[in-house]
Amino acid sequence: MMIGCFVIIYSVLIMKHFNFLFIIYLVFCFFFLSLIGIEAIKETVDFQFYADTNTYVRLYDFGFTIKEVAQLNLNLIGPLLVLKAVFGNFYLVLLVNLFVFYRIVVNSRKAFPVDEVKLLLLMISAPLMLGSIIGVNKEIFSLWSISYLVLYIEKPKFKYFLYAILISIFVRWQLSLVILIVFATNTRFNPYRLSKKKTILILLLCISIIYPLNLNAFSHVDRVAMLGAESTSEGSGLFTALILIQNQFFGYLFAVIPKALYLLGGLVFRIGKIFDFQNLYNNFFVTLQSVLNLVLLYKVIKKKVSINESIVFLGIIYLIVFSITPIFAPRYLFPVYFLMCLYLSKKKVYVA
């Protein structure tokens, strides 16, 4: 508890330029962690508000080394590194996550004039934000990486690209791919860099050809993912059908939009199970996030967006790359929610 008090005091000091809203959220996170968060992560109470936090904690408690984890799954390295760096202390994990959140907002206001209060309200309203701040996870770092990518696009300094790609390495390989694609499309070597529509179409065509050619490499993942999708999406069969379509040559051209929409908001169809706490994380947190995703998507579209706008273009590239996955994991699209928050929080700049 003493470490927890240190965390909250230190956080206030290093984030002194933040408004009162952020301080309130900081205090809320501290008390949530103290009252129920730690017990939930340790699984001594049945209250799963996170995705894989307990898995990372088990690996740390069992004494797995980074080398051993790397042999199991490279995606596990980042969270385990964080836990080892803070000696498994949950309050220090909270401090790390809060600092990352602080840097995300700082990067956002460096990139654009933003309504900081609106951005914070939209971000902390997200159901997935709670698990991203409270426990060790990869989602908060994916937002951090994307915030540096946004900053790089608006203020092209190589160091911002470098920060984005380095952070992404400890999250998911798909995130690194997004960053590399965005970097490549903005170089002079891309003859269509001024035509975002052509760039997107070429990317879709490439994926629609390359993915079916390498289908054997994904066959096992496909089978497991289809079973998981059926149980998660109430056996509608839609997600499975979309996987089968994208497995065909040029199939992804037709599957990408419905698949992206399904990952963003497909769980709204199980809104009736929102208070079925047998699967609290999916039924409550992810379902509510799906609702919020669709609300923000509607607000973004209502503003008559242009593909040429940097945030919109980045969001589309992200959706294209991450919607390839045969795994039904809506949390992978959480950075798209962040990009929508950023877009809706941008202040209008009037030129005299």
Phi, psi and chi 1 to 4 in degrees:
 res  aa     phi    psi   chi1   chi2   chi3   chi4
   1 MET       -  -36.0 -167.3   69.6  172.3      -
   2 MET   -62.8  -39.8 -174.2  175.9  -66.7      -
   3 ILE   -64.0  -37.5  -66.5  178.3      -      -
   4 GLY   -62.3  -42.2      -      -      -      -
   5 CYS   -64.0  -40.1  -67.7      -      -      -
   6 PHE   -60.4  -42.0  165.6   76.6      -      -
   7 VAL   -58.9  -48.1  165.6      -      -      -
   8 ILE   -67.8  -38.5 -164.3  168.5      -      -
   9 ILE   -68.7  -45.5  -66.9  170.1      -      -
  10 TYR   -63.9  -38.9 -176.8   69.8      -      -
  11 SER   -62.8  -43.0  -60.7      -      -      -
  12 VAL   -61.6  -38.8  170.7      -      -      -
  13 LEU   -68.4  -46.4  -69.8  175.0      -      -
  14 ILE   -76.7  -18.6   65.3  171.6      -      -
  15 MET  -113.2   36.1  -57.3  172.5 -165.6      -
  16 LYS   -65.6  -18.9   59.2 -175.3  177.7 -178.6
  17 HIS   -83.6   -1.9  -61.6  -61.9      -      -
  18 PHE   -82.2  158.5  -99.8   99.5      -      -
  19 ASN   -79.6  176.3   56.3   44.6      -      -
  20 PHE   -64.0  -30.9 -170.2   58.5      -      -
  21 LEU   -59.4  -42.7  175.4   62.6      -      -
  22 PHE   -66.0  -38.6 -171.4   85.3      -      -
  23 ILE   -63.8  -40.7  -56.7  -57.5      -      -
  24 ILE   -60.9  -43.9  -68.1  174.4      -      -
  25 TYR   -64.8  -39.8 -174.8   64.0      -      -
  26 LEU   -58.7  -47.2 -174.1  155.3      -      -
  27 VAL   -64.5  -41.3  173.2      -      -      -
  28 PHE   -58.9  -46.4  164.7   76.1      -      -
  29 CYS   -60.6  -40.8  -70.6      -      -      -
  30 PHE   -61.1  -47.6  167.2   74.2      -      -
  31 PHE   -71.9  -34.7  -79.5  106.4      -      -
  32 PHE   -62.5  -44.9 -178.4   90.9      -      -
  33 LEU   -61.1  -43.5  179.7   65.2      -      -
  34 SER   -67.7  -42.3  -60.2      -      -      -
  35 LEU   -80.8  -38.6  -64.1  174.5      -      -
  36 ILE  -140.8  -26.2 -167.1  171.4      -      -
  37 GLY   -57.6  -49.7      -      -      -      -
  38 ILE   -63.2  -44.3  -67.6  175.2      -      -
  39 GLU   -65.0  -36.1  -63.4  -56.8  -43.5      -
  40 ALA   -67.6  -40.9      -      -      -      -
  41 ILE   -67.3  -36.9  -66.2  169.3      -      -
  42 LYS   -76.3   -7.8  -71.5 -179.2  176.3  178.8
  43 GLU    66.0   28.6  -60.4  178.7  -85.5      -
  44 THR   -87.4  -14.0   54.6      -      -      -
  45 VAL  -128.5  151.4  -64.1      -      -      -
  46 ASP   -91.3   85.5 -173.3   14.4      -      -
  47 PHE  -152.5   80.2 -171.5   81.6      -      -
  48 GLN   -88.3  103.4 -172.5  178.8   -8.8      -
  49 PHE  -105.7   11.6   60.9   92.6      -      -
  50 TYR  -132.5  172.7   49.4   79.9      -      -
  51 ALA   -95.4  -70.2      -      -      -      -
  52 ASP  -120.5   12.5  -61.3  -38.4      -      -
  53 THR   -55.5  -44.2  -61.8      -      -      -
  54 ASN   -63.4  -31.3   55.6  -16.9      -      -
  55 THR   -65.2  -45.0  -59.3      -      -      -
  56 TYR   -65.0  -39.0  -52.5  138.1      -      -
  57 VAL   -66.4  -38.9  170.8      -      -      -
  58 ARG   -62.4  -43.2  -77.5 -164.8 -147.4  109.1
  59 LEU   -59.9  -40.8  -71.1  172.0      -      -
  60 TYR   -66.9  -46.5  175.4   80.1      -      -
  61 ASP   -63.8  -32.9  -70.9  -18.3      -      -
  62 PHE   -80.6   -2.2  -70.0  154.8      -      -
  63 GLY    78.6   23.6      -      -      -      -
  64 PHE   -63.2  139.6  -84.1   79.9      -      -
  65 THR   -88.4  165.1   64.8      -      -      -
  66 ILE   -61.3  -39.2  -60.6  -61.2      -      -
  67 LYS   -63.4  -42.9 -175.8  178.6  179.5 -179.5
  68 GLU   -64.8  -41.4  -71.2  171.2  -25.8      -
  69 VAL   -67.8  -37.8  164.9      -      -      -
  70 ALA   -60.4  -33.9      -      -      -      -
  71 GLN   -73.1  -26.9  -67.7  172.3  -18.6      -
  72 LEU   -80.0  -54.2  -69.4  172.2      -      -
  73 ASN  -164.3  119.0 -171.4  -22.3      -      -
  74 LEU   -62.2  -26.4  -70.1  173.3      -      -
  75 ASN   -67.5  -12.5  -76.6  -12.5      -      -
  76 LEU   -89.5   -9.9  -59.9  172.5      -      -
  77 ILE   -64.5  -48.2  -67.5  176.5      -      -
  78 GLY   -54.6  -56.2      -      -      -      -
  79 PRO   -60.5  -37.8  -25.7   35.4      -      -
  80 LEU   -67.2  -36.9 -172.7   60.1      -      -
  81 LEU   -59.9  -42.4  -83.9  173.8      -      -
  82 VAL   -61.9  -47.6  172.1      -      -      -
  83 LEU   -62.3  -40.5  -77.7  169.9      -      -
  84 LYS   -67.6  -36.1  -74.0 -174.9  176.9  -66.2
  85 ALA   -66.0  -30.9      -      -      -      -
  86 VAL  -107.7   13.6  -60.3      -      -      -
  87 PHE    58.6   32.2  -52.8  103.3      -      -
  88 GLY    72.8   12.4      -      -      -      -
  89 ASN   -81.3  122.4 -173.6  -79.1      -      -
  90 PHE   -66.8  -32.9  -65.2  117.7      -      -
  91 TYR   -69.5  -35.9  -70.8  105.6      -      -
  92 LEU   -72.0  -31.9  -67.6 -179.7      -      -
  93 VAL   -61.3  -43.6  168.2      -      -      -
  94 LEU   -58.8  -42.5  173.4   61.3      -      -
  95 LEU   -61.8  -44.5  175.6   59.7      -      -
  96 VAL   -59.5  -47.7  169.8      -      -      -
  97 ASN   -64.8  -38.5  -69.2  -18.2      -      -
  98 LEU   -66.3  -38.6  -76.9  168.6      -      -
  99 PHE   -65.6  -40.6  179.5   74.2      -      -
 100 VAL   -62.3  -43.7  169.6      -      -      -
 101 PHE   -59.7  -41.5 -172.5   27.9      -      -
 102 TYR   -58.5  -45.5  166.9   76.5      -      -
 103 ARG   -68.2  -32.2  -65.4  -53.3  -50.0  175.4
 104 ILE   -61.5  -45.8  -70.6  167.0      -      -
 105 VAL   -69.9  -37.5 -179.5      -      -      -
 106 VAL   -61.7  -46.3  167.9      -      -      -
 107 ASN   -60.3  -38.4  -72.5  -12.1      -      -
 108 SER   -64.3  -43.7  -59.9      -      -      -
 109 ARG   -77.5  -18.3   67.6 -171.8 -176.5 -160.0
 110 LYS   -73.5  -34.6  -81.0 -176.3  179.8  179.7
 111 ALA   -76.3  -40.8      -      -      -      -
 112 PHE  -139.3  158.5  -54.9  104.9      -      -
 113 PRO   -72.5  115.7  -12.5   26.4      -      -
 114 VAL  -122.6  152.3  -65.3      -      -      -
 115 ASP   -80.5   99.0 -177.1  -24.4      -      -
 116 GLU   -62.9  -38.6 -162.9  171.2  -65.4      -
 117 VAL   -63.6  -43.9  172.8      -      -      -
 118 LYS   -64.2  -43.1 -174.1  174.6 -177.2  178.9
 119 LEU   -61.3  -45.9  178.9   60.4      -      -
 120 LEU   -63.5  -43.8  -81.0  170.3      -      -
 121 LEU   -60.7  -44.6  -84.0  172.6      -      -
 122 LEU   -64.9  -39.5  -71.6  171.5      -      -
 123 MET   -70.4  -47.4  -71.3  -59.4  -64.5      -
 124 ILE   -75.8  -13.0   65.3  178.7      -      -
 125 SER   -76.4  -17.7  -62.7      -      -      -
 126 ALA   -68.9  124.5      -      -      -      -
 127 PRO   -56.5  -35.1  -26.6   35.4      -      -
 128 LEU   -74.0  -12.8  -67.4 -170.6      -      -
 129 MET   -68.4  -31.7 -161.1   66.3 -164.9      -
 130 LEU   -60.3  -52.2 -177.0   64.4      -      -
 131 GLY   -65.9  -28.4      -      -      -      -
 132 SER   -71.9  -26.6  -60.1      -      -      -
 133 ILE   -94.9  -40.0  -67.8  -66.5      -      -
 134 ILE   -73.7  -46.7  -60.8  -64.3      -      -
 135 GLY  -114.3  168.6      -      -      -      -
 136 VAL   -68.0  132.0   62.4      -      -      -
 137 ASN  -162.2  175.6   65.7   98.7      -      -
 138 LYS  -103.3  -18.3  -69.4 -176.6  -71.7 -170.0
 139 GLU   -62.1  -42.2  -90.7   51.4   63.5      -
 140 ILE   -65.7  -32.5 -167.2   67.8      -      -
 141 PHE   -76.8  -28.5  -71.9   92.9      -      -
 142 SER   -66.9  -38.2   66.7      -      -      -
 143 LEU   -64.5  -39.9  -58.9 -174.1      -      -
 144 TRP   -62.7  -45.2 -164.3   18.8      -      -
 145 SER   -61.3  -45.3  177.4      -      -      -
 146 ILE   -64.8  -35.8  -74.0  -66.4      -      -
 147 SER   -64.2  -35.9   72.8      -      -      -
 148 TYR   -70.4  -34.4  -88.1  116.2      -      -
 149 LEU   -66.2  -42.1 -175.5   57.4      -      -
 150 VAL   -59.6  -44.5  170.5      -      -      -
 151 LEU   -63.2  -39.1 -171.3   53.0      -      -
 152 TYR   -64.2  -41.5  167.9   74.2      -      -
 153 ILE   -63.3  -40.8  -66.1  170.2      -      -
 154 GLU   -82.8  -35.0  -65.1  -57.7  -46.9      -
 155 LYS  -128.5   80.7  -51.5  -77.6  175.3   64.7
 156 PRO   -62.7   81.6  -17.8   31.2      -      -
 157 LYS  -113.8  131.9  -66.9 -177.4  179.4  178.4
 158 PHE   -59.2  -30.1 -174.2   73.0      -      -
 159 LYS   -62.6  -33.4   66.5  176.0 -177.9  178.8
 160 TYR   -68.1  -40.2  -63.3  141.9      -      -
 161 PHE   -62.7  -42.5  164.3   75.8      -      -
 162 LEU   -62.2  -44.3 -168.6   60.7      -      -
 163 TYR   -60.9  -43.9  -64.4  154.3      -      -
 164 ALA   -61.2  -46.1      -      -      -      -
 165 ILE   -72.2  -36.6 -162.3   71.5      -      -
 166 LEU   -64.9  -43.4  -74.4  174.8      -      -
 167 ILE   -65.8  -40.2  -64.5  168.6      -      -
 168 SER   -62.4  -30.3   73.0      -      -      -
 169 ILE   -58.6  -31.3  -69.2  170.5      -      -
 170 PHE   -94.0    9.5  -64.3  100.4      -      -
 171 VAL  -111.3  -83.8 -177.6      -      -      -
 172 ARG  -146.8  147.3  -64.2  179.1 -177.7   94.0
 173 TRP   -63.9  -30.1   67.0  -94.8      -      -
 174 GLN   -62.6  -34.4  -65.7   97.4  -34.5      -
 175 LEU   -67.6  -40.9 -178.2   55.9      -      -
 176 SER   -61.4  -38.3  -60.1      -      -      -
 177 LEU   -64.2  -42.7 -178.2   58.7      -      -
 178 VAL   -57.0  -46.5  168.4      -      -      -
 179 ILE   -64.0  -43.0  -66.4  166.8      -      -
 180 LEU   -65.7  -38.8  -69.1  172.6      -      -
 181 ILE   -64.7  -47.3  -71.2  171.9      -      -
 182 VAL   -62.0  -40.8  171.6      -      -      -
 183 PHE   -61.2  -46.9  176.7   76.4      -      -
 184 ALA   -65.3  -38.9      -      -      -      -
 185 THR   -71.7  -16.5   56.5      -      -      -
 186 ASN   -99.1    3.6  -80.3  -79.0      -      -
 187 THR   -91.0  164.6   65.0      -      -      -
 188 ARG   -70.4  -11.0   58.9 -173.2  177.7   85.5
 189 PHE   -76.9  -12.7  -61.7  106.4      -      -
 190 ASN   -91.5  107.3  174.5   21.0      -      -
 191 PRO   -65.1  -16.2   23.5  -32.6      -      -
 192 TYR  -109.4   22.7  -58.0  110.4      -      -
 193 ARG   -61.9  -24.4   66.4 -176.7  179.8  -81.0
 194 LEU   -89.5   -8.5  -61.2  179.2      -      -
 195 SER  -115.1   93.4  177.1      -      -      -
 196 LYS   -64.3  -34.7  -56.2  -61.0 -175.0 -172.9
 197 LYS   -63.3  -43.7  -70.8 -178.7 -179.4  177.8
 198 LYS   -66.7  -38.8  -71.5 -178.9 -179.5  177.6
 199 THR   -61.0  -44.6  -61.6      -      -      -
 200 ILE   -64.9  -43.1  -71.0  169.0      -      -
 201 LEU   -63.3  -42.2 -179.4   58.1      -      -
 202 ILE   -63.6  -41.8  -69.2  169.6      -      -
 203 LEU   -61.5  -44.6  176.0   61.5      -      -
 204 LEU   -63.3  -41.1  -78.8  171.4      -      -
 205 LEU   -63.4  -43.0  -76.3  169.7      -      -
 206 CYS   -61.3  -46.0  -70.1      -      -      -
 207 ILE   -64.7  -40.4  -67.9  172.0      -      -
 208 SER   -65.4  -19.2  -62.0      -      -      -
 209 ILE   -98.8  -46.6  -64.6  170.8      -      -
 210 ILE   -67.3  -42.0  -65.4  171.4      -      -
 211 TYR   -60.5  -50.9 -174.6   83.9      -      -
 212 PRO   -61.4  -31.9  -24.2   35.2      -      -
 213 LEU   -67.2  -24.7  -74.3  173.3      -      -
 214 ASN  -112.4   28.3  -67.0  -85.2      -      -
 215 LEU   -62.7  -32.9 -158.8   55.6      -      -
 216 ASN   -59.9  -31.2  -71.8  -23.5      -      -
 217 ALA   -70.0  -20.1      -      -      -      -
 218 PHE  -111.3    4.3  -59.8   96.8      -      -
 219 SER   -60.6  -44.3   58.5      -      -      -
 220 HIS   -66.1  -43.3  174.6   69.1      -      -
 221 VAL   -61.5  -40.6  178.7      -      -      -
 222 ASP   -57.0  -48.1  -91.9    5.1      -      -
 223 ARG   -63.5  -46.6  -73.1 -166.2  -63.5  -88.9
 224 VAL   -65.0  -42.4  174.9      -      -      -
 225 ALA   -64.6  -38.9      -      -      -      -
 226 MET   -62.4  -41.9  -75.6 -179.3 -176.1      -
 227 LEU   -63.8  -43.3  -68.0  172.4      -      -
 228 GLY   -64.8  -40.4      -      -      -      -
 229 ALA   -64.5  -38.4      -      -      -      -
 230 GLU   -63.1  -42.9  -73.5  -63.5  -63.9      -
 231 SER   -72.3  -34.2   61.8      -      -      -
 232 THR   -79.1  -36.6  -53.3      -      -      -
 233 SER  -100.9   26.1   56.5      -      -      -
 234 GLU    62.7   26.1  -59.6  -62.3  -52.5      -
 235 GLY    67.3   27.4      -      -      -      -
 236 SER   -66.7  -27.5   65.3      -      -      -
 237 GLY    84.8   -8.7      -      -      -      -
 238 LEU   -64.9  -46.7  177.9   57.7      -      -
 239 PHE   -64.6  -40.7 -164.3   75.3      -      -
 240 THR   -61.3  -42.6  -59.4      -      -      -
 241 ALA   -62.5  -38.7      -      -      -      -
 242 LEU   -68.2  -35.7  -68.1  171.5      -      -
 243 ILE   -63.3  -43.1  -67.5  173.4      -      -
 244 LEU   -64.6  -35.8  -66.9  173.8      -      -
 245 ILE   -67.2  -45.8  -68.5  171.4      -      -
 246 GLN   -69.1  -18.4   82.1  173.6   34.6      -
 247 ASN   -72.9  -12.8  -72.2   -9.8      -      -
 248 GLN   -90.9  155.6  -50.1  -56.5  -45.6      -
 249 PHE   -59.3  130.0  -78.7  105.0      -      -
 250 PHE    65.8    7.9  -58.6  107.5      -      -
 251 GLY   -66.9  -32.7      -      -      -      -
 252 TYR   -65.8  -24.8 -164.4   58.0      -      -
 253 LEU   -57.5  -34.4  -74.8  169.1      -      -
 254 PHE   -94.2  -25.0  -56.5   97.3      -      -
 255 ALA   -88.4  -24.0      -      -      -      -
 256 VAL   -61.1  -46.0   60.9      -      -      -
 257 ILE   -67.5  -53.4  -66.8  177.6      -      -
 258 PRO   -62.2  -33.0   17.4  -29.2      -      -
 259 LYS   -68.8  -42.7 -159.7  156.7  177.1 -112.7
 260 ALA   -63.3  -43.1      -      -      -      -
 261 LEU   -64.8  -37.7  -72.3  173.3      -      -
 262 TYR   -67.3  -40.6 -161.3   69.2      -      -
 263 LEU   -68.3  -35.5  -75.0  167.4      -      -
 264 LEU   -71.6  -43.6  -89.1  174.8      -      -
 265 GLY  -139.1   13.3      -      -      -      -
 266 GLY   -61.4  -27.7      -      -      -      -
 267 LEU   -75.4   -2.8  -72.7 -174.6      -      -
 268 VAL   -63.0  -22.3  -63.9      -      -      -
 269 PHE   -72.8  -10.3  -64.2  111.1      -      -
 270 ARG  -114.9   30.5   56.1 -174.9  -69.6  165.8
 271 ILE   -60.4  -25.7 -166.3   73.1      -      -
 272 GLY   -65.4  -16.7      -      -      -      -
 273 LYS   -98.6   12.7  -73.7 -161.6  165.4 -171.7
 274 ILE   -60.2  -28.5 -164.1  169.0      -      -
 275 PHE  -105.7   18.2  -65.8  114.8      -      -
 276 ASP   -90.5   99.0  179.1   -1.7      -      -
 277 PHE   -86.3   10.5  -66.0  154.3      -      -
 278 GLN   -65.9  -28.0  -71.1 -175.4  -13.6      -
 279 ASN  -131.7   69.3 -172.8   -4.5      -      -
 280 LEU   -56.3  -45.6  178.1   65.9      -      -
 281 TYR   -61.3  -50.7  178.1   72.3      -      -
 282 ASN   -74.2  -45.8  -77.1  -43.5      -      -
 283 ASN   -68.0  -35.7  -69.8  -14.6      -      -
 284 PHE  -103.7  -63.0 -174.6   80.2      -      -
 285 PHE   -67.5  -50.0  -72.1   96.2      -      -
 286 VAL   -71.7  -37.1 -177.6      -      -      -
 287 THR   -64.3  -45.3  -61.4      -      -      -
 288 LEU   -63.4  -35.7  -81.2 -177.2      -      -
 289 GLN   -64.5  -37.6 -175.6   65.1   53.1      -
 290 SER   -61.8  -42.8  -66.2      -      -      -
 291 VAL   -61.0  -46.6  173.4      -      -      -
 292 LEU   -65.9  -37.4 -156.0   53.2      -      -
 293 ASN   -57.4  -46.1  -74.0  -14.4      -      -
 294 LEU   -69.2  -35.5  -66.2 -178.6      -      -
 295 VAL   -63.0  -46.8  170.1      -      -      -
 296 LEU   -68.5  -37.0 -100.0   64.2      -      -
 297 LEU   -61.1  -41.2 -177.7   61.4      -      -
 298 TYR   -62.0  -43.6  169.0   75.1      -      -
 299 LYS   -65.6  -36.7  -71.7 -178.0  174.8  -66.0
 300 VAL   -67.0  -48.1  168.1      -      -      -
 301 ILE   -62.9  -35.8  -66.4  172.9      -      -
 302 LYS   -62.2  -25.7 -165.2  176.7  177.2 -178.5
 303 LYS   -80.7    6.1  -69.4  172.3   74.5   74.9
 304 LYS    55.6   63.8  -62.6  179.3  179.8  178.8
 305 VAL   -68.2  157.0  -63.5      -      -      -
 306 SER  -116.6  137.4  168.6      -      -      -
 307 ILE   -60.6  -25.8  -69.0  176.7      -      -
 308 ASN   -73.6  -13.7  -68.6  -40.0      -      -
 309 GLU   -71.6  135.4  -66.1 -175.3   62.5      -
 310 SER   -57.7  -44.2   59.7      -      -      -
 311 ILE   -65.9  -41.1  -61.4  179.0      -      -
 312 VAL   -64.6  -46.0  177.6      -      -      -
 313 PHE   -60.7  -45.2  177.2   69.6      -      -
 314 LEU   -61.4  -43.1  172.4   54.3      -      -
 315 GLY   -60.9  -39.4      -      -      -      -
 316 ILE   -67.7  -44.1  -68.6  171.9      -      -
 317 ILE   -60.2  -43.1  -63.6  -63.7      -      -
 318 TYR   -61.5  -46.0 -171.6   97.4      -      -
 319 LEU   -62.4  -41.9  -78.0  171.5      -      -
 320 ILE   -60.9  -46.7  -71.5  172.3      -      -
 321 VAL   -70.0  -46.3  171.4      -      -      -
 322 PHE   -78.9  -20.5  -88.5   83.1      -      -
 323 SER   -77.8   -9.0  -65.9      -      -      -
 324 ILE   -63.9  -34.0  -60.7  172.4      -      -
 325 THR   -54.2  134.5  177.9      -      -      -
 326 PRO   -80.9   -3.0   28.2  -33.4      -      -
 327 ILE   -88.5  128.8  -59.9  170.2      -      -
 328 PHE   -81.5   90.6 -172.5   76.9      -      -
 329 ALA  -134.5   83.8      -      -      -      -
 330 PRO   -56.3  -26.6  -27.1   36.4      -      -
 331 ARG   -65.7  -21.2   74.5  178.1 -173.7  -82.0
 332 TYR   -61.8  -23.3  -71.2    0.9      -      -
 333 LEU   -94.9   11.9  -59.8 -168.2      -      -
 334 PHE   -57.9  -36.9 -166.5   35.9      -      -
 335 PRO   -59.9  -26.5  -29.5   38.5      -      -
 336 VAL   -67.4  -37.6  176.1      -      -      -
 337 TYR   -60.5  -43.8  177.0   82.2      -      -
 338 PHE   -59.7  -43.4  162.6   64.2      -      -
 339 LEU   -63.8  -37.1  -70.0  172.7      -      -
 340 MET   -67.5  -39.9  -68.6 -167.7  -69.4      -
 341 CYS   -59.5  -44.5  -67.8      -      -      -
 342 LEU   -63.9  -43.5 -173.3   54.8      -      -
 343 TYR   -62.5  -43.4 -178.1   82.8      -      -
 344 LEU   -74.4  -17.0  -66.0  171.1      -      -
 345 SER   -96.8   -6.0  -57.4      -      -      -
 346 LYS   -63.6  135.8  -79.8  176.7   61.6  179.3
 347 LYS   -85.0  144.9  -69.0 -179.7  179.1  177.8
 348 LYS   -72.1  133.8  -68.4 -176.8  178.8  178.3
 349 VAL  -105.5  116.6  178.4      -      -      -
 350 TYR   -95.0  127.1  -63.2   96.8      -      -
 351 VAL   -99.4  125.0 -179.0      -      -      -
 352 ALA   -74.0      -      -      -      -      -
